[in-house]
Amino acid sequence: MDPIRRVAMVSLHTSPLDQPGTGDAGGMNVYVIELARRMAAQGVEVDIFTRATSSTLASAVDAGPGITVRHIHAGPFEGLSKSELPGQLCVFAREVLRAEALQPVGHYDVVHSHYWLSGQVGALARDRWGVPLIHSMHTMAKVKNAALAAGDCPEPSARIIGEEQVVEAADMLIANTDLEAKQLINLYDAEPARVEVVHPGVDLEVFRPHDQAVVRAELGLPADAAVLLFAGRIQPLKAPDVLLHAVAELLRRDSALRSRLVVPIVGGPSGSGLEHPESLAQLSTELGLDDVVRFVPPVAQDELARWCSAATLVAVPSYNESFGLVAAEAQATGTPVVAAAVGGLTTVVRDGRSGLLVDGHEPGAWADALGRVIRDPELRVRLRAGALEQARQFSWDLTAERTLAVYQRARADLRETVA
């Protein structure tokens, strides 16, 4: 069979050029651009279609050799929430089809959509272009609604129906983990034969160990501090409040720890967290933690690697993660992870080997786990070694190789069906 030459990726609600850690930009943004880079390195041209959020954005942006990000005008440039985007699907889809119509027949070999909104557009493109649709969910409403944070809003039925439609339409579904594959099959009635597990990767050139003393000095952190890092979007799903409550419990148990404890929160408000962007800072004040908590705006990937290297541990208390990319990235810097035993985190983190998994979100249990890592230097040494070993299991090159194999399989199956 002919090799894959050109791929149309659809990432409607967030651009791979956006800074991860704020708004709707997160692990999916990293996934899309890193996958595109690795496929482009293998000679595949990748066009990424995303919604324009500013009138100053060029219609096409070169994002590296073989990669073009195409900004589609659909709705107001600013002030449009993710929940309002379904109203712009028709306009977005029309412009995607128009862009392809300007090219020779058969320009794209496959369409790969990311998140359910993109899947709706991808399904239309599939039928119009006669190419297979490969879809990555990244998050699923039914899974999220089953593990909501206190006070968080459930995903609406319209999204659930939309996800079900995309699952039915896709020729192949790519799941991040075995657990996500089972959820697609059990919750969305996906055909097992159309679900393939492909782990995301880690850029091991960016996320690598740095000299901890050096990066701490550069970041203004005490050399002997116990640094408990949270990195991610500030919203109920990511549960940074769980970390703050656990830190308050740690200090209640051992007030002497306060003098050397630093808790950096690296990221910005997102999702339902945008409704109360100051809520985490207010909680910090209420818990009496303003002297230990530091709020840091979202940072670039290379800077995040330095923060991870500077940390004693990275806390990932999310209520759900389809994979948990920040946990994998932290481990690649040799930093242990304390994570909630949910979703993809149970795949990314090896309990007792590369970090600790915590059942539930009760502050006392989290304080126990954080305290173990802080107080036990031998455990930290063992977890650091295990973290580096575990991170090597995740490679973007392998992700691209396996994803291209899924594309080929989907194309062969579609041709056989048509024949």
N, C-alpha and C positions, 0 to 999 in steps of 0.2 A: 504494500500500500504506500501511496505517496506520503512523504513526511508532512507534518503540520507546518504550514508556512505563516499563516496570519490568524491571530486570535482577537476577537472582540470581547473585551471584558466590560461588564457593566457594574459600576459602583455608584448608584444614583445618589444616595443620601449623604455621602461623605467622600471627599477627594483624597487620593493617596498622597497628594501634595500638602495636605493639611497637617498641622503639628499635632501628633498624638498626645493625649492627656487632657484635652478640653473639648467642649462641644460634643459632637458625635464622633470625634476622631479618637481612635484607640487601636487595639490590636489588629482589627480588620484592615485599617489603613496600611499598617506595616506589612501585613500578609499580602495585600494586593500588589504593592510596589516591589516587595522582595521577590515574590513569585514571578512578576513580570521581568525583573532584572535577570533572574536566573534562566528564564526561558529565552529571553533575548540573547543571552550569552551563548545559547545553543542554536542561534540563527533564526529564531521565531520572532516575527514582528507582532507587537502587541499594541492595540489601540484601547485605551481605557476611557469609557464614556462616563462622565459625572456631571452633576448639575452645577451650573455657574452660580456662585454666591457673591459676585462682584462684577460691576460693569467694566472694571479695569482689566479683568482677566482676558487673555488672548483666547481665541476660539480653539487654538491648538498649541500645546506646550510640549516641547521636547523634554522628556523626563529621563533621558539617557539614550545610548545607542539602541535603536530598534523599538523605543517606547514613546508613544504619543498620548498625552492626556488631552481629551477633547471635552471642552466645556460646553454644555448644552444649556441654552436659555429656556427655562421652564419655571414660570412663576416669579414672584419678587426675588430680587437678589438676596435680600436680608430679611430677617424677622419671620421666616417661615420655619415652623417647628416640624420635627419629623412626623408628628401625627397629622400634619396638614399636607404632607407630600403626596398621599394617594390622589388628591385632586389635580396633581400635575402630571400624572402618569401618561395620559394621552398625548400631551404636548411633548413630553420627553421622548416617548416612543416614536412619535412622528419624526422628530429631528434625528434620532438615531437611524431610522430607516432611510431618511433623506440623505444622510451622510454616506451610507452604504450604496445608495442608488447612483451616486456620482462616480463610483468605482466600477471597474470591469465586472462582468458577471462572475460569481464564484469567488469574490474577493476574500471573504473570511471562510475559514475551514470549520470553526466552532465558535460558539458564544458561551462565555463563562460568566454567570451572574453571581453577585455577592449580596446576601440579605434578601428578604422576601420582596421588597419593593423593586429591586433590580430584576428579580426572577420574573415578575409580571411582564416587564419589558422584554426580558430575554425570551420568554415563551412566544411572544409575538414575533420577535426577530427570527426565532427558530423556524416558525411556520412560513414566514415570508422568504427567508433565504435558503431554506432547505438544508440546513446544517444542524447538527446536534446541539442541544442545550445541556450544559453541565452547570450544576448549581451548588453553591456552598451556602449553608444557612447562617453560620456564625453564631446566631442566637435563635432560640425558638420560643414563641409565646407560651406554648403549653408547659414547657420546662420552667420558664421564668415564673409563670403564674403559680406553679406548684411550690415555689420556694421564695415567695415575696418577702422583702424586708418589711419590718414594721412601718406602717404609714405609707408605703410605696403603692402606686396605682397599678392595678392589673392591666395587662395588655388587652385591648378591645377585641371583640369577636370578629370585627372586620379583618384584623391582622391574622387571626387564626384561620379564617376562611381563605384569605389570600395565600397563606403558607401552604395550606392543603392543596390549593390549586397549582402552586408552583411544584410541589412534590409530585403531583400527578403528571404535570407537563414535562418535567425534566427527563432527559434520556439517561443521565447519570447524576447521582448525588454524591458529593464528596463530604465525608464526615471527618472531623479532626481526630476523633478517638473511637475506640470500640464502643464506649458508652453512648456517644452521640449517634453512632450507627444504630444501636439498639433502640434509642429513643425515636429515631426516624421511622423505624419499622413498627415499633409498638404503639407510638402515639399518633403517627401520621399515615400508617398503613402503606409505607413505602415498600416496594418489592425488594426483597433482600438482594436479588441479583443486580439491582440497579444502584446499590449503595457500596461505595468503596472508601476505605479508611486511608487517609493520607495525612500524616502528622505535619503541622507547620514546622518551621525551622527557626534557627537562631543564627544571626550573623556573628560568627565566632571571631571575626577580625575586629568588629566593633566591641562586642561584649566579651571581654577578656579580663583577667585579673590585673589590677593596677596596684602599685605599692600603696598600701592603706595609709601609712603615715604621711606620704606625700599628698595624696588626694584629700585627706582630712585637713591638712594645712591649707591647701588651695581653696577648699570649700568652707573654711572657717569653723571646722569641727575640732573639739579637743582631742588630743592624741589618745587619751585614756577613756574616752566616752563610750557608753553603751548606746549605740545608734540603732534605733528601730525605725526602719524606713517603710513608708507607704508610697507607692508610685502608681498613679492611675487617675481616672476620672472620678471626681468627687460627686457621687450619687449614691442613693440607698443600696442599689444592687452591689456596689463594690465594698460597702460596709466599712468605711474608714472610722465610723463612730464606734464600731466594735473594738477597734484597736485603742481608741482613746479611753473607753471604759475599762479595758484590760490594763492599760497603763495606770489609770487611777487606782485600780485594785492592787497593782504591783507596789505603788508608792504607799498605799494604806498598810500593806504588809511590811514594807521595808522603807522607811522614810529616808534612810541614809543613801538610798539609790538615787535620790533626786539630784544630788550634786554632780552626778556624771551621766545623767540620762538625757538624750536628745532624740526627739521624734520628728523627723522631717516628713512633711506631707507634700509630695511633689505631684502637682496636677492642678486641674481647674474644674469648675462646676460643669455638670453635664446632665442630660436627661431630665428626670424629675428634680434633680438637684438644682437646676436653674431656677426653680420656683423660690428657693430659699438659699441663695448662694452663700450667705454668711452663716448658715446654720452650724457648720462644723466649727467655725471659729467661735461661735457663741457657746457651743458645747464645751470646747476647750476651756473657755473662761469659767463656765459653770462648774467644771470639774477641778478647777484650780491648776490647770496645766499650762498656762500661758508662758511659764518660765522654761518649759521643756519642749513645747511644740513649736516647730518652725514651718510656716507655710511658704512653699517655693512654687513659683509659676511653672507651667509645663516646660520641659527642656528637650533639646534635640537628643537623638539616640546616643551619640558619643558622650554627651554630658550625663545622660542617664546611666551609662555604664560606669562613669566615675562615681556617681552617687551610690550605685549598688556596691562598688568596690569599697567605698568608705564605710558602708553599713556593717554592723554586727550581724544583722539579719534583715531580711525583707519580709514584711507581713502582707499576706494576701487573704483577707478575711471575707471574700466575696460570698454572696448567697448562691451564685452559680457562675461558672465559666465554661464555655464550650471547649476551651483549651487552657488558657491562663498563660499567655505569652510572656508577661512580665516575670512570672515565676521561672520560666525557662531561661530568660535573659539574665536574671539575677544569679542563677546557678552557674551560668557561663562565666561570670566574674569570680566564681569561687565563694559566693556568699550563700549561706544556708537560708532556706525559706521556711517560714511558719505559715501554713495555709489551711484554709477550711477544707475539710474532706468532702468536696462536692465536685461534680462535673469532671471536666478535663484535668483539674488539679490533682486528682488521684492517679492520673497517668504521668503528669509532668514531674511531680514530687514523689520520691521514694521515701516513704515514712521510715524514719530512723536511719536513713542512708544519706539522703541529700537534703533533708529537712524534716520537719515534723508536721503531721496532719492532725488537725483538731476537729473532733466531732462537735457540730453545733456552733453556736455563737455566744455562749454564756461567758461573761467577762472572767469569771473565776477560772474556767478551763483554759481560756486564752492566756490569762496571767500565769498559770502553771507552765504552759509551753514556752512562753517568752522568758520566764524566769529560769527555766532549765538551760536554755541556750546562753543566757547572760552569765550565769553563775558557774558553768561547767566548761572550762577551757579545753579539756580533752574531748568533750562532745563537739565543740566548735571545730576543732582540728579534723575530727572524723567526718563531720558533715561537710566541711569545705572540700575535702578530697572527694567525697561522694557527689557533691554538687557539680564539680568539674567533670567527673565521669559521666554523670547523668546528662549533662548538657550536650555532650558529644553524640548523644543518640538522636539529636534533632539538627538536621542539616537542610538549608534552603535548596541546595543543589539536588539533594535526594527528593525533596518535596516537588521540585520542578520536574524531575525525571519521572516520578510516579504520576504526577498530574498529566503530563504529556501522554503517558501510557493510557490513562483514563480517557483522554481525548480520542486517541486512536481507536480504542475499543468502542466508544460511543459512535464514532463515525462509521466503523465497520458494521455495527449492529443496525444503524439507520439505513445504510446502503442495502443490507440484506433484507430489511423490512420493506423498503421501497421496491426492490427487485421482486 
